[in-house]
């Protein structure tokens, strides 16, 4: 058959069958019976090898038509969906998109000896470039559906209306493409169970192929459509395993609109951009197609190599969070031409904050992930491609993880730059109400903090693919504790050698919500384990905090920890004049944390914000008691310690040159308290050498 050289239409005519049946034989979906095989054998130049001659893309276009939009007809029972409920699980936020899309790429890693490469490309189209793209996606076919959907007084309708107005009034459209390489690609049949159907055809189908996968709900892909004002995503996939004898340039588009009635015809919601499927019950059902290079280029879906993976093109991308940032900084300005610059910056920050660990490798190893962001305008690069470097975005934490991967950790911190390691037990519950599933040893790493890491004295926890799941403060630290960062590696992130790593992965994965940003009680956890299973996580958190405190400080005496009640009794003096302080380039108190010691003294930790030029100002911390009536009495310090970016000289703070924040700690002298501590609050002020408040 393969040697016949006949086209499908000619072959069907010779055999007296339909073209659709011939295409079905050629695609391997069915086989001719014995009688038909005999007839095929009688045709000259045919052998008895299975299969039929492959057609070119042009031949297929002749047979089954060019790509077009297929809209799902309305439900016959009168039901109406006014949007994709899965998309409402997430905000239209590029940080959420970066978490979910990059996590999905990591979960689909093909060769685990090499990193998955993920690239985000923002592309602003205007003028002729926009007109060419609209022609490529058959905009004239879509426009009537969009116009009707935009008039609906529903959330989806209002979002679509804003996207249409942006394109009409400003002749502008933003595309956001997510490419991954060394990934599986959208393999499998168009309709049957597989990666393709899970992403393109189905909702709430996770279809994860690895035990340490980050996702579990099948909701993450919805962030792609949630980020599009037009509800439109196009896909180009290079497959890791052939489908229909091919691997490159498998294209499909999906549009999510609300129920609508266009020219008297009701439509259910979703639509697909593809070739008509000759095998479907309806002639206008669309399936994926194998595109030529020119078509892929016109759709802005050209991939840089034939390495397996998928490119998702979000049409009409927007970022509500970056717009809020711009409005708060510049007034009510809406989305301006610099929005792509803000989105570029937020994508970089999100990738660095959430995937720094996946991008960290040992000295002689490969990371799990490489990620970058670039921005184009009408095909011209306006912001060069920037690769996310974890040593820049998270220097302390990446140093800690690299020391663990290199095997250079220590048992206790004695020198600057060291990384201390210990283990923390996680008692994994048994499935189905069984008492225990085993004890997993999570790995805890602690090192000194760097300014670039953000807020110090926190624990970042992760599992499996090393995406940050949660970040939490360590409470009840001893006075004088140097700022630190801690990393908790659980499950496969701890090395995978623990005999209960698989059980820990499954347990924690079940305890995560769709956002995968914490561990706690979920309905799935209750059903698979027991109603009290979440308490194992609370115990892990408690034991982790205790282990951190043991590594970073030795307690001087038994202390009573701070409670939320104490926070209401703290005040930072001078916040009301912060505008004046900034004008005068004066440092100001930014945050205050405290506890009452066993002897009744206040133990405080204060964060100071230092504006440009403010590092030359010397300020003296002053403690006052906030009493119920009368003036606030000043109390003395029994201990005052400079912790970070500052030093104390004769009781005054002197800031390091160029510092933008600093930390100091102090303990009040209880002998100078005129009233019992339990009856007071605490006010901390910074005063100049002349005794004035900044």
C-alpha positions in Angstrom: 0.0 0.0 0.0 2.7 2.5 1.0 4.3 2.1 -2.5 1.1 2.8 -4.5 1.6 6.6 -4.7 -2.1 7.0 -4.9 -4.0 9.8 -3.1 -6.7 8.8 -0.7 -9.5 10.1 -3.0 -8.2 8.0 -5.9 -7.6 5.0 -3.7 -11.2 5.2 -2.3 -12.6 5.4 -5.9 -10.6 2.3 -6.9 -11.9 0.4 -3.9 -15.5 1.7 -4.0 -15.4 3.0 -0.4 -15.6 6.4 1.3 -12.6 8.7 1.6 -13.2 8.8 5.3 -12.7 5.0 5.6 -9.5 5.2 3.6 -8.2 8.0 5.9 -9.2 5.8 8.9 -7.1 2.9 7.6 -4.2 5.1 6.9 -4.3 6.7 10.4 -4.4 3.2 11.9 -7.8 3.6 13.5 -9.1 0.5 11.8 -8.0 -2.2 9.4 -9.6 -3.6 6.2 -11.2 -7.0 6.5 -9.9 -10.1 4.6 -12.1 -9.5 1.5 -11.0 -5.9 1.3 -7.3 -6.9 1.7 -7.7 -9.2 -1.3 -9.1 -6.4 -3.3 -6.3 -4.1 -2.2 -3.8 -6.8 -3.1 -5.2 -6.9 -6.6 -4.4 -3.2 -7.2 -1.1 -2.9 -9.1 2.0 -1.7 -7.2 0.5 -2.5 -3.8 2.1 -4.8 -1.2 0.5 -6.5 1.7 2.2 -4.3 4.3 -0.2 -2.6 6.7 -1.0 1.0 6.3 -1.9 3.3 3.4 0.0 6.0 1.5 0.4 9.2 3.6 -1.0 12.4 2.2 0.7 15.8 2.2 -0.9 18.5 4.2 -2.2 20.1 1.0 -3.8 16.8 0.0 -5.6 16.6 3.3 -6.8 20.1 2.9 -8.4 19.1 -0.4 -10.0 16.1 1.3 -11.3 17.5 4.6 -11.0 21.3 4.2 -8.9 24.1 5.7 -8.8 24.9 9.5 -12.0 26.5 10.7 -13.9 27.2 13.9 -16.3 24.6 15.2 -18.7 25.9 17.9 -20.4 23.4 20.2 -24.1 23.5 19.7 -26.4 24.5 22.6 -27.6 21.7 25.0 -30.8 20.2 23.9 -32.2 20.3 27.4 -32.0 24.1 27.6 -29.0 24.2 29.9 -26.7 27.3 29.7 -23.1 27.8 30.9 -22.0 31.4 31.2 -18.3 30.7 31.4 -15.8 28.0 32.3 -16.1 27.4 36.0 -12.5 26.1 36.2 -11.1 29.4 35.0 -12.8 31.2 38.0 -10.7 29.2 40.4 -7.8 31.6 39.6 -7.2 35.3 39.2 -6.1 36.7 35.8 -2.6 37.1 37.2 0.6 36.3 35.4 2.2 35.1 38.7 -0.6 32.5 39.1 -0.1 31.6 35.4 3.7 31.2 35.9 3.2 28.9 38.9 0.6 26.7 37.2 2.0 26.5 33.7 5.6 26.0 34.8 4.5 23.3 37.3 2.7 21.5 34.5 5.9 21.6 32.4 8.0 20.2 35.2 5.4 17.4 35.7 5.8 16.5 32.0 9.6 16.3 31.9 10.7 13.8 29.3 14.4 13.2 30.0 15.0 13.6 33.8 18.8 13.8 33.2 18.3 17.2 31.6 16.3 20.3 32.6 12.9 21.3 31.3 13.3 24.6 29.5 10.4 27.1 29.8 10.3 30.4 28.0 7.7 33.1 28.3 7.3 35.5 25.4 5.2 38.6 25.6 4.4 39.9 22.1 2.5 43.2 21.5 0.9 43.4 18.1 -0.3 46.6 16.4 -1.2 47.8 12.9 -0.4 45.4 10.0 1.0 42.7 12.3 -2.3 42.6 14.2 -4.3 42.6 11.0 -2.2 39.6 9.7 -2.7 37.7 12.9 -6.5 38.3 13.0 -6.7 37.0 9.4 -4.7 33.9 10.4 -7.1 33.0 13.2 -10.2 33.7 11.0 -11.3 36.6 13.1 -14.3 37.3 10.7 -15.7 33.9 11.8 -15.3 34.8 15.5 -16.4 38.4 15.5 -20.2 37.8 15.6 -19.8 35.4 18.5 -17.6 37.9 20.4 -20.0 40.8 19.8 -22.9 38.9 21.3 -20.9 37.5 24.2 -19.6 41.0 25.1 -23.1 42.3 25.6 -24.0 39.8 28.4 -24.1 41.2 31.9 -21.9 38.5 33.3 -18.3 38.5 34.4 -17.1 36.8 31.3 -19.0 39.2 29.1 -17.5 42.2 30.8 -14.0 40.8 30.4 -14.5 40.1 26.7 -16.0 43.6 26.2 -12.8 45.1 27.7 -10.6 43.0 25.4 -12.6 44.0 22.3 -12.5 47.7 23.2 -8.7 47.5 23.8 -8.2 46.0 20.4 -10.6 48.4 18.5 -9.7 51.7 20.2 -6.0 51.2 20.5 -5.4 48.8 17.6 -3.4 46.7 20.0 -3.3 43.0 21.1 -1.0 41.3 23.6 0.0 37.7 23.1 1.7 35.7 25.8 3.4 32.5 24.7 4.5 29.7 27.0 7.0 27.3 25.4 8.4 24.2 27.0 11.1 21.9 25.8 12.2 18.4 27.0 8.5 17.8 27.8 6.1 15.1 26.7 4.0 17.2 24.4 0.2 16.8 23.8 0.3 13.1 22.9 -2.6 10.8 22.4 -5.9 10.7 20.5 -8.0 13.8 19.9 -10.8 12.4 21.9 -9.7 9.4 23.9 -7.8 9.5 27.3 -4.4 11.1 26.9 -2.5 14.3 27.4 -4.1 16.0 24.3 -7.7 15.3 25.4 -6.9 16.2 29.0 -5.8 19.7 28.0 -7.9 20.5 24.9 -11.2 18.6 25.4 -11.7 18.0 29.1 -12.1 19.7 32.4 -10.8 18.5 35.8 -8.7 15.8 34.1 -5.2 16.0 35.6 -3.6 13.0 33.7 -0.3 13.2 35.6 2.2 10.5 34.8 4.6 10.8 37.7 4.3 10.2 41.4 6.0 13.5 42.4 3.8 15.7 40.2 2.9 19.1 41.5 -0.6 19.2 40.0 -3.5 17.0 41.0 -6.8 18.8 40.3 -6.7 19.3 36.5 -7.4 23.0 37.1 -4.0 24.5 36.4 -4.5 24.5 32.6 -7.5 26.8 33.2 -5.1 29.7 34.1 -4.2 29.8 30.4 -7.7 30.8 29.4 -8.2 32.9 32.6 -5.2 35.1 31.5 -6.9 35.8 28.1 -9.4 38.6 27.9 -10.7 36.9 24.8 -10.8 33.4 26.3 -8.7 32.1 23.4 -5.6 29.9 23.5 -3.8 28.3 20.5 -1.5 25.3 20.8 1.4 23.9 18.8 2.9 20.6 20.1 5.9 18.5 19.1 5.1 15.0 20.4 7.5 12.7 22.3 5.7 9.7 20.6 4.2 9.7 17.2 0.5 10.1 16.6 -0.8 9.2 13.1 2.8 8.7 12.1 3.9 12.3 12.9 5.4 14.3 15.7 5.8 17.9 14.6 3.5 20.9 14.4 0.3 19.4 15.8 -2.0 22.4 16.1 -5.4 23.1 17.8 -7.1 26.2 19.2 -9.7 26.4 22.0 -12.1 29.3 22.7 -14.1 29.5 25.9 -17.1 31.8 25.6 -20.4 31.9 27.5 -23.7 30.6 26.0 -24.8 32.8 23.2 -27.3 33.1 20.4 -25.8 34.2 17.1 -28.0 34.9 14.1 -30.8 32.8 15.7 -28.6 29.8 16.4 -27.8 29.0 20.1 -24.3 27.9 21.0 -23.2 26.2 24.2 -19.9 27.9 24.9 -16.5 26.4 23.8 -15.2 26.3 20.3 -12.2 24.7 18.6 -10.0 25.8 15.7 -9.0 22.8 13.6 -9.6 20.7 10.6 -13.1 19.2 10.1 -13.0 15.6 11.3 -14.3 13.2 8.6 -14.8 10.4 11.2 -17.1 12.4 13.5 -20.9 12.0 13.6 -21.2 15.7 12.6 -19.4 17.0 9.6 -18.4 20.3 11.4 -16.5 18.8 14.3 -12.9 20.0 14.4 -9.8 18.0 15.3 -6.1 18.9 15.5 -4.2 19.1 12.3 -0.6 18.8 11.1 0.3 22.3 10.0 2.9 23.5 7.5 5.6 25.9 8.6 4.0 29.0 7.0 0.8 28.5 8.8 2.6 28.1 12.1 4.5 31.3 11.6 1.4 33.3 10.7 -0.1 32.1 14.0 3.0 33.1 16.0 3.6 29.5 17.1 6.9 28.7 15.5 9.1 26.7 17.9 12.9 27.1 18.0 13.7 23.3 17.6 12.1 19.9 17.1 12.6 19.0 20.7 9.4 17.6 22.2 7.2 20.0 24.1 4.2 22.4 23.6 3.7 26.1 22.9 0.6 27.7 24.3 -0.3 31.1 22.8 -2.6 33.2 25.1 -4.5 35.7 22.9 -5.4 39.0 24.5 -3.2 38.4 27.6 -3.8 40.7 30.6 -2.6 40.9 34.2 -5.0 42.4 36.8 -2.3 42.5 39.5 0.1 44.6 37.4 -2.7 47.0 36.5 -3.4 47.4 40.2 0.2 48.2 40.8 0.3 50.8 38.1 -3.0 52.4 39.3 -1.7 52.7 42.9 1.6 54.2 41.7 0.3 56.5 38.9 -3.3 57.1 39.6 -6.2 55.9 37.5 -4.3 55.3 34.3 -5.6 51.9 33.2 -3.5 49.6 30.9 -1.0 51.7 29.1 1.7 50.9 26.6 4.1 50.0 29.3 1.9 47.1 30.6 4.1 44.5 28.8 7.1 45.9 30.7 5.3 45.4 34.0 4.1 41.9 32.9 7.7 41.0 31.9 9.0 42.1 35.3 6.3 40.2 37.2 6.9 37.0 35.3 10.6 37.2 36.2 9.8 37.8 39.8 7.2 35.0 40.0 9.5 32.4 38.4 12.3 33.4 40.7 10.2 33.3 43.8 8.3 30.0 43.1 10.9 27.9 41.2 14.3 29.0 42.5 14.8 25.6 44.0 14.0 23.8 40.7 16.6 26.0 39.0 19.3 25.2 41.5 21.8 22.4 40.8 24.8 20.8 42.3 28.2 21.7 41.1 28.4 18.8 38.7 24.6 18.3 38.1 21.8 19.7 36.1 18.8 21.7 37.5 15.3 20.5 37.0 14.3 23.7 35.2 15.6 26.6 33.2 13.3 29.5 32.7 13.5 32.8 30.8 11.3 35.8 29.7 11.5 38.0 26.7 9.2 40.7 25.2 8.6 41.6 21.5 6.7 44.3 19.7 5.6 43.5 16.1 8.3 40.8 15.9 11.1 43.1 17.2 12.6 42.3 20.6 12.2 45.3 23.0 13.3 43.5 26.1 16.1 41.0 25.7 15.5 37.5 26.9 16.4 37.2 30.6 17.1 33.9 32.2 16.1 33.6 35.8 19.1 33.0 38.0 18.3 31.6 41.5 21.6 32.9 42.9 20.3 36.5 42.2 16.6 36.1 43.1 17.2 33.9 46.2 20.9 33.9 47.1 20.7 32.5 50.7 18.1 29.8 49.9 19.8 28.7 46.7 23.1 28.5 48.6 21.5 26.3 51.2 20.0 23.9 48.6 23.2 23.8 46.6 25.2 22.9 49.8 22.7 20.0 50.4 23.0 18.8 46.8 26.8 19.0 47.0 26.9 17.3 50.4 28.7 20.2 52.1 26.3 21.0 54.9 27.3 21.1 58.6 25.6 20.1 61.8 25.7 23.6 63.4 26.4 27.1 62.2 29.8 28.4 63.4 30.9 30.5 60.4 29.4 32.9 57.9 28.1 31.2 54.8 27.7 27.8 56.3 24.5 25.7 55.8 23.3 23.6 58.7 21.3 20.5 58.1 19.1 18.3 60.2 16.1 16.1 59.6 12.5 16.4 60.8 10.1 13.5 61.1 6.8 13.4 59.2 4.5 10.6 60.5 2.7 9.7 57.3 -0.8 8.3 58.1 -2.0 5.1 56.5 -4.6 5.1 53.7 -8.2 4.3 54.5 -8.0 5.1 58.2 -5.0 2.8 58.9 -3.0 4.1 61.8 0.4 4.7 60.2 2.0 4.6 56.8 5.6 5.2 58.0 8.0 7.9 59.2 9.5 10.0 56.5 12.6 12.1 57.3 12.2 15.6 55.8 15.4 17.6 55.3 15.8 21.0 57.0 18.5 23.5 55.9 19.3 26.7 57.6 21.8 29.5 56.6 22.3 33.2 57.2 19.9 35.6 55.4 20.7 37.9 52.5 18.8 41.1 51.8 17.8 39.9 48.3 15.9 36.9 49.8 13.2 39.2 51.2 11.7 38.8 54.7 14.2 36.9 57.0 13.5 34.3 59.6 11.2 32.2 57.4 10.9 28.6 56.3 10.2 27.8 52.7 8.7 24.3 52.2 8.5 22.2 49.1 8.2 18.6 47.8 8.5 16.7 44.5 9.4 19.1 41.7 10.8 21.7 44.1 8.2 24.4 43.6 7.7 26.6 46.6 4.5 25.4 48.3 4.4 27.6 51.5 6.5 30.2 53.2 6.0 30.8 57.0 7.7 32.8 59.8 9.4 31.1 62.6 7.9 32.2 65.9 9.4 32.7 69.4 13.0 33.3 68.3 15.5 34.1 71.1 16.7 37.7 71.3 19.9 38.2 69.4 19.2 35.6 66.8 20.9 36.5 63.6 18.6 36.8 60.5 18.4 33.5 58.7 16.6 31.6 55.9 15.4 28.0 56.2 14.4 25.4 53.6 12.3 22.3 54.3 12.6 19.5 51.7 9.9 16.8 51.9 9.1 13.7 49.9 11.1 13.4 46.7 12.6 16.8 47.2 14.5 15.4 50.2 16.4 13.1 47.9 14.0 10.3 47.2 16.1 7.7 49.1 13.9 7.6 52.1 11.7 4.4 52.0 8.6 6.5 52.7 9.3 9.3 50.2 6.5 8.1 47.9 4.0 8.0 50.8 5.0 11.5 51.9 4.5 12.8 48.4 1.1 11.3 48.1 0.0 12.5 51.5 1.2 16.2 51.0 -0.1 16.3 47.4 -3.5 15.4 48.7 -3.3 18.1 51.4 -2.9 20.9 48.9 -5.7 23.2 47.5 -5.9 23.9 43.8 -3.4 26.7 44.2 -0.8 24.3 45.7 0.3 27.1 48.1 -0.2 25.4 51.5 -0.6 22.1 53.3 -3.7 21.5 55.4 -7.1 20.0 55.6 -8.8 19.2 52.2 -11.8 17.1 51.3 -9.6 14.7 49.4 -7.3 14.3 52.5 -10.3 13.4 54.6 -11.6 10.8 52.1 -8.3 9.1 51.4 -6.8 9.1 54.9 -8.8 10.2 58.0 -10.5 13.3 59.4 -7.5 13.9 61.8 -4.8 13.3 59.2 -4.1 17.1 58.8 -2.8 17.1 62.4 0.3 15.3 61.1 1.1 18.5 59.1 0.6 20.7 62.2 3.1 18.4 64.0 5.6 18.7 61.1 5.3 22.5 61.3 5.8 22.6 65.0 8.8 20.2 64.9 10.3 22.2 62.0 10.1 25.5 63.9 11.6 23.9 67.0 14.5 22.5 65.0 15.2 25.9 63.4 15.3 27.6 66.8 17.8 24.9 68.0 20.0 25.5 65.0 20.0 29.3 65.1 20.2 30.1 68.8 20.6 28.7 72.3 17.9 30.0 74.6 19.2 32.0 77.7 16.1 31.3 79.8 12.7 29.9 79.6 10.6 32.5 77.8 7.0 33.0 77.2 6.2 33.3 73.5 4.4 36.2 71.9 0.7 36.0 71.2 -1.5 37.8 68.8 -2.8 39.7 71.9 0.6 41.4 72.3 0.6 42.7 68.7 -2.4 44.9 69.6 -0.2 46.5 72.4 2.6 47.5 70.1 3.0 50.8 68.2 5.6 52.3 65.9 5.8 56.1 66.6 6.1 58.4 63.6 4.2 56.4 60.9 1.8 59.3 60.5 4.7 61.6 59.4 6.3 59.1 57.0 5.9 61.5 54.1 7.9 64.1 55.9 10.5 61.6 56.8 10.9 60.5 53.2 11.2 64.1 52.1 14.0 64.6 54.7 15.6 61.3 53.7 15.1 60.1 57.3 14.9 56.4 58.2 11.6 55.2 59.7 10.5 52.2 61.7 8.7 49.9 59.4 7.7 46.8 61.5 7.8 45.9 65.1 7.6 42.4 66.7 7.8 41.7 70.4 7.2 39.3 73.3 7.1 39.7 77.1 9.9 37.9 78.8 9.4 35.8 82.0 10.7 38.7 84.1 8.2 41.2 82.6 10.5 43.0 80.2 9.6 43.7 76.6 11.8 41.9 74.0 11.4 43.6 70.7 12.7 43.1 67.1 12.4 46.3 64.9 12.8 46.7 61.1 13.9 50.1 59.9 13.4 51.3 56.3 16.3 53.5 55.2 15.6 55.8 52.2 18.3 56.8 49.7 20.7 59.1 51.6 19.3 58.1 55.0 22.2 55.9 55.8 24.1 59.0 57.0 21.6 59.8 59.7 22.2 58.5 63.3 19.1 57.6 65.3 18.6 56.5 68.9 15.9 53.9 69.7 13.6 55.0 72.5 11.1 52.8 74.3 7.9 54.1 75.9 5.1 52.4 77.7 1.6 53.0 76.4 -0.4 53.5 79.6 -4.2 53.9 80.0 -3.9 57.6 81.0 -1.4 60.3 81.2 1.9 60.8 79.3 3.9 57.8 78.1 6.8 57.1 80.4 10.2 56.4 78.8 11.9 53.2 80.0 15.5 52.2 79.7 17.0 49.4 77.6 18.8 46.6 79.5 20.1 45.3 76.2 20.3 46.8 72.7 21.7 44.7 69.8 22.4 45.7 66.2 21.4 42.7 64.0 21.6 43.6 60.3 23.0 46.5 58.2 23.7 48.7 61.2 25.8 49.1 64.4 25.3 50.7 67.8 27.6 53.5 68.9 26.8 55.1 72.2 23.3 53.9 72.0 22.7 55.3 68.5 22.1 53.4 65.3 24.6 53.9 62.5 23.5 52.4 59.1 25.8 50.7 56.7 26.5 52.8 53.5 23.9 52.0 50.8 21.6 49.9 53.2 17.9 50.2 52.5 16.8 48.4 55.6 18.2 47.4 58.9 17.2 45.3 62.0 17.9 45.8 65.7 16.7 44.1 68.8 16.3 45.3 72.4 15.1 44.3 75.9 13.6 46.9 78.2 14.9 47.3 81.8 12.0 46.1 83.9 13.3 48.0 86.9 12.5 51.2 85.0 8.9 50.2 84.4 6.6 52.5 86.5 3.7 50.0 86.1 3.3 46.3 85.5 4.0 45.3 81.9 0.6 43.4 81.8 -1.2 46.8 82.1 0.8 48.5 79.3 1.5 48.5 75.6 4.8 49.5 74.0 5.8 52.4 71.7 9.2 52.5 70.0 10.5 55.7 68.5 13.7 56.7 66.6 15.1 60.0 67.7 17.9 62.1 66.2 20.9 63.2 68.2 19.0 66.5 68.9 16.2 64.5 70.4 13.7 65.0 67.6 11.5 62.3 66.0 12.1 61.9 62.2 
